[in-house]
């Protein structure tokens, strides 16, 4: 059985099992298409099939794009990676830390931009512990304003996050959270441009990413994949806000650098190929080779790496991306130096530079991240290389 047939069978089975309504998968080798596969539906009620130009919500797969934008500013000397975030966002000027028992005390310093890139800032997502509860208040207020037809803008939202206590002293631990969102606000403040405009001018236009944005205009809605969640009765449509993201029909006030973008397989492949080519795409230099190498190398020390999730065994963390450092410890057939990230709804990308492989898999199903189907397809591919 050929590679494409094996991958097709894997995705078809996942659709039959109700793991997702539909998938598409694009694999490139040395910049050339090796395989494209699609299965299932973009919208079940309308019987609309997944297609190559289907538009998916990226959620956390937005983060590597934000990291690349920050590196553009670093290359131009417009930011220092040791700059305190308080230099750009006044909400961080009196940083505090909250202990697990709820005691609030002064932080030694504000998070650095470096901490935002490595998730060592102490910023966190809404969660059950005291730091997570403080963060939740910011998201709940923004969701209330969005429901009323408004919403905080990016700088307001992130300054308010800065006023909340951090989960730990910056730089001492790793915790997945709102670091990329705050980094988006830093990019906006440092560049003097709205975050979306900076991305459009510096990344999306040069890379030809015509369907990547923080909203889906009416003329593209027929390509926008419906989001689902798994229930005991099967897949059910999901339309709620998550992390103050979800109003894709209008320009969001808060442009989430950690979760807000939508994109297609071909659009994101352009970004991934730019990284694979050490900063160049179709003859255009977007980042220096040194910047890309820096982005895709592990950042964490042993103590910080010990904080990472069990599902990331075998990986360290680079600049808002996982980086494979122990392939034998990974939960799929991984390769040394591979890097990439995934999203809450199941979008996933990986670059395997030593093999020249770019792997992009998309679905939109809640609480997914790297799915079993994704790992199976990675293993099928590995066996063929």
C-alpha positions in Angstrom: 0.0 0.0 0.0 1.3 3.4 -0.9 1.9 6.3 1.5 -1.2 8.2 0.4 -3.4 5.1 0.7 -2.2 4.4 4.2 -2.7 8.0 5.3 -6.2 8.1 3.7 -7.2 4.9 5.5 -6.0 6.3 8.8 -8.0 9.6 8.4 -11.1 7.8 7.1 -11.1 5.5 10.2 -10.8 8.5 12.5 -13.8 10.2 10.8 -15.8 6.9 11.1 -14.9 6.7 14.8 -16.1 10.3 15.4 -12.7 11.6 16.4 -13.4 14.6 14.1 -15.8 15.6 11.4 -13.0 16.0 8.9 -9.3 16.4 8.3 -6.8 17.5 5.8 -3.1 16.6 5.7 -0.3 18.2 3.6 3.2 16.8 3.6 6.1 18.4 1.8 9.6 17.1 1.2 12.4 19.5 0.3 9.8 22.1 -0.6 7.8 19.9 -3.0 4.5 18.3 -2.2 4.9 14.6 -1.2 1.3 13.9 -0.3 -2.0 15.6 0.3 -5.0 13.8 1.8 -8.5 14.9 3.0 -11.3 13.1 4.7 -14.7 13.9 6.1 -16.8 17.1 6.3 -16.2 20.7 7.0 -19.8 21.0 8.0 -21.9 18.0 8.9 -25.4 19.6 8.8 -24.6 21.1 5.3 -22.8 18.1 4.1 -19.9 20.3 3.0 -16.7 18.4 2.5 -13.3 19.3 3.7 -11.2 20.7 0.9 -7.6 21.8 0.4 -8.6 25.5 0.9 -10.7 24.9 4.0 -10.1 27.6 6.6 -9.3 26.3 10.1 -9.1 28.0 13.5 -5.4 27.7 14.5 -5.7 28.6 18.2 -2.3 27.9 19.7 -0.7 27.2 16.3 -0.9 31.0 16.1 2.0 31.2 18.6 4.9 30.3 16.2 3.8 33.2 13.9 3.9 35.6 16.9 7.4 34.3 17.7 8.6 35.0 14.2 7.1 38.5 14.3 9.1 39.2 17.5 12.3 38.0 15.9 11.8 40.5 13.0 11.8 43.3 15.6 14.8 41.8 17.4 16.8 41.7 14.1 16.0 45.4 13.5 17.2 46.3 17.0 13.7 47.5 17.9 13.5 45.2 21.0 16.0 43.5 23.3 15.0 40.1 24.3 16.0 41.0 27.9 13.7 44.0 27.9 11.2 43.8 30.7 7.7 43.7 29.4 7.0 46.8 31.6 9.0 48.8 29.1 6.2 48.4 26.6 3.1 47.6 28.8 2.7 49.7 32.0 0.4 47.1 33.5 3.6 45.1 34.3 5.3 47.9 36.2 4.5 46.6 39.6 4.7 42.8 39.1 3.5 40.4 41.8 3.6 36.7 42.3 0.8 34.6 44.0 1.8 31.4 45.8 -0.3 28.2 45.6 -1.9 29.2 49.0 -3.0 32.5 47.6 -0.3 34.8 49.3 0.6 37.7 47.0 4.1 39.2 47.1 6.3 41.3 44.9 8.0 39.8 41.9 11.8 40.1 41.6 11.3 41.6 38.1 8.9 41.9 35.3 9.0 39.1 32.7 11.5 39.6 29.9 10.6 39.2 26.3 12.8 36.1 26.4 10.4 34.7 29.1 7.4 35.3 26.8 9.1 33.4 24.0 9.9 30.5 26.3 6.7 30.4 28.4 8.8 31.1 31.5 7.1 34.4 32.3 4.7 33.2 35.1 1.7 34.2 33.0 -1.0 31.6 32.8 -4.3 30.7 31.3 -7.5 30.5 33.4 -7.1 27.6 35.8 -8.1 26.3 39.2 -5.1 27.6 41.2 -4.8 31.2 42.5 -2.8 32.5 39.5 -5.2 30.9 37.1 -8.2 32.4 38.9 -6.7 35.9 38.6 -6.2 35.3 34.8 -9.7 34.1 34.5 -11.1 37.4 35.7 -9.5 39.2 32.7 -10.9 36.7 30.2 -14.3 36.7 31.8 -14.5 40.5 31.6 -13.4 40.5 28.0 -15.9 37.8 27.1 -18.6 39.9 28.8 -17.6 42.9 26.7 -17.5 40.8 23.5 -20.9 39.5 24.2 -22.2 43.0 24.5 -20.7 43.9 21.1 -17.4 45.3 22.1 -14.2 43.9 23.8 -10.9 45.1 25.1 -8.2 46.0 22.5 -4.9 44.1 22.6 -3.0 46.6 24.7 -5.8 47.1 27.2 -6.3 43.3 27.6 -2.6 42.6 28.1 -2.0 45.5 30.4 -4.8 44.1 32.6 -3.2 40.7 32.5 0.0 42.4 33.7 -1.8 43.7 36.8 -2.6 40.2 37.9 -0.1 38.2 40.0 2.2 35.8 38.2 2.3 32.1 39.0 6.0 32.2 39.8 9.1 34.4 39.7 9.8 35.1 36.0 12.4 32.8 34.5 12.3 30.1 37.2 9.7 27.7 35.8 7.7 26.8 32.6 4.0 27.2 32.4 1.8 27.3 29.3 -0.2 30.5 29.3 -0.8 33.9 27.9 2.9 34.7 27.1 2.3 34.8 23.3 -0.7 37.1 23.8 1.4 39.5 25.8 4.1 39.2 23.2 1.6 40.3 20.5 0.9 43.4 22.6 4.7 44.1 22.9 5.0 43.8 19.1 2.2 46.3 18.7 3.7 48.8 21.2 7.3 48.4 19.9 6.4 48.7 16.2 3.8 51.4 16.6 1.5 49.3 14.3 -1.6 47.3 15.1 -0.5 43.7 15.7 -2.6 42.5 12.7 -1.2 45.1 10.4 2.4 44.2 11.4 1.7 40.5 10.7 0.1 41.4 7.4 2.9 43.6 6.2 5.8 41.6 7.5 4.7 38.0 7.1 1.3 37.3 5.4 1.8 39.5 2.3 5.4 38.5 1.6 4.5 34.8 2.2 1.3 35.0 0.1 -0.8 33.9 3.1 -4.0 35.3 1.7 -6.4 33.4 4.0 -4.6 33.9 7.3 -6.1 36.6 9.5 -8.0 37.2 12.8 -11.3 37.2 11.0 -13.1 35.4 8.2 -14.9 37.8 5.8 -18.3 37.0 4.4 -17.0 36.0 1.0 -14.8 33.2 2.6 -17.4 31.9 5.1 -18.3 29.0 2.8 -14.7 27.7 3.3 -14.7 28.1 7.1 -14.8 24.8 8.9 -17.5 24.3 11.6 -16.1 23.6 15.0 -17.2 20.5 16.9 -16.9 18.9 20.4 -17.1 15.3 21.2 -20.0 14.1 23.3 -21.4 10.7 24.3 -24.0 11.2 21.6 -21.3 12.1 19.0 -20.0 15.3 17.5 -21.8 18.5 18.5 -21.3 22.0 17.0 -19.3 24.3 19.3 -19.8 28.1 18.9 -18.8 29.5 22.3 -16.0 31.9 23.0 -12.8 30.2 24.2 -9.9 32.3 25.6 -11.8 35.4 24.4 -11.5 34.1 20.8 -14.4 33.0 18.6 -16.1 36.1 17.0 -14.6 35.5 13.6 -17.2 37.4 11.6 -15.8 40.8 12.7 -12.4 42.3 13.4 -11.6 41.4 17.1 -10.6 44.2 19.4 -8.2 41.8 21.1 -5.9 40.2 18.5 -4.7 37.1 20.3 -1.1 36.3 19.5 -1.6 33.0 21.3 -4.8 31.8 19.8 -6.5 34.1 17.3 -5.5 33.3 13.8 -7.3 31.3 11.1 -5.5 29.8 8.2 -5.3 27.0 5.5 -3.0 24.1 4.9 -1.3 25.9 2.0 -1.0 29.3 3.8 0.6 27.7 6.8 2.9 25.6 4.7 4.3 28.9 3.3 5.2 30.0 6.9 6.6 26.5 7.7 8.7 26.4 4.5 10.1 29.9 5.3 11.3 28.4 8.6 12.6 25.3 6.9 14.5 27.4 4.4 16.1 29.4 7.3 14.1 32.5 6.7 13.7 32.5 2.9 10.5 31.8 0.9 10.2 32.1 -2.9 13.4 34.1 -3.0 12.2 36.6 -0.3 14.3 36.9 2.9 11.8 37.2 5.9 14.2 36.3 8.7 17.9 35.7 8.9 19.1 32.2 9.1 20.6 32.8 12.5 17.2 34.0 13.8 15.5 30.9 12.6 18.2 28.7 14.1 17.8 30.6 17.4 14.0 30.2 17.3 14.1 26.4 16.8 16.7 25.5 19.4 15.7 24.4 23.0 15.5 27.2 25.5 14.7 25.5 28.8 17.0 24.3 31.6 16.4 21.0 33.4 14.2 22.6 36.1 12.0 24.4 33.6 11.8 21.4 31.3 10.6 19.2 34.2 7.4 21.4 34.3 6.4 20.4 30.7 3.5 18.1 30.2 3.9 14.3 30.0 2.6 14.5 26.4 5.7 16.4 25.5 8.1 13.8 26.7 11.2 13.9 24.5 10.8 17.6 23.8 12.1 20.9 25.1 10.7 24.3 24.3 12.2 26.8 21.9 10.5 30.1 20.9 6.8 29.2 21.3 7.4 25.8 19.8 8.3 22.3 20.9 11.8 21.1 19.9 12.7 17.4 19.9 15.8 16.6 22.0 15.2 12.9 22.9 13.3 11.2 20.0 13.1 7.9 21.8 11.1 9.4 24.6 8.4 10.9 22.3 5.0 9.3 22.0 5.4 8.9 18.2 8.4 8.2 15.9 10.0 11.5 16.3 13.3 12.9 15.0 16.0 14.9 16.6 15.8 18.7 16.0 12.2 18.6 14.7 10.1 21.5 15.9 6.5 22.9 15.6 3.3 23.3 17.6 -0.4 22.4 17.6 -3.7 24.0 18.6 -6.6 23.4 21.0 -8.8 22.4 18.0 -6.3 19.9 16.6 -4.3 21.8 14.0 -0.7 20.6 14.0 2.6 21.4 12.2 6.0 19.9 12.4 9.2 20.7 10.5 11.8 17.8 10.4 14.8 19.7 9.0 17.1 16.7 8.9 14.7 14.9 6.6 13.4 18.0 4.7 9.9 17.2 5.8 7.0 19.6 6.6 3.9 17.9 8.1 0.7 19.9 8.4 -2.6 18.3 9.7 -5.8 20.1 10.3 -9.1 19.5 12.1 -11.4 21.7 14.3 -12.5 19.7 17.3 -12.3 21.0 20.9 -9.8 19.7 23.5 -7.6 18.0 20.9 -4.1 19.4 20.6 -1.9 16.6 19.1 -4.4 13.8 18.4 -4.0 10.1 18.1 -4.8 10.4 14.4 -1.9 12.9 14.1 0.5 10.5 15.9 -0.6 7.6 13.7 0.0 9.6 10.5 3.4 10.7 11.8 4.3 7.1 12.4 3.0 6.0 8.9 5.2 8.7 7.3 8.2 7.8 9.4 8.0 4.2 8.2 8.1 5.4 4.6 11.0 7.8 4.8 
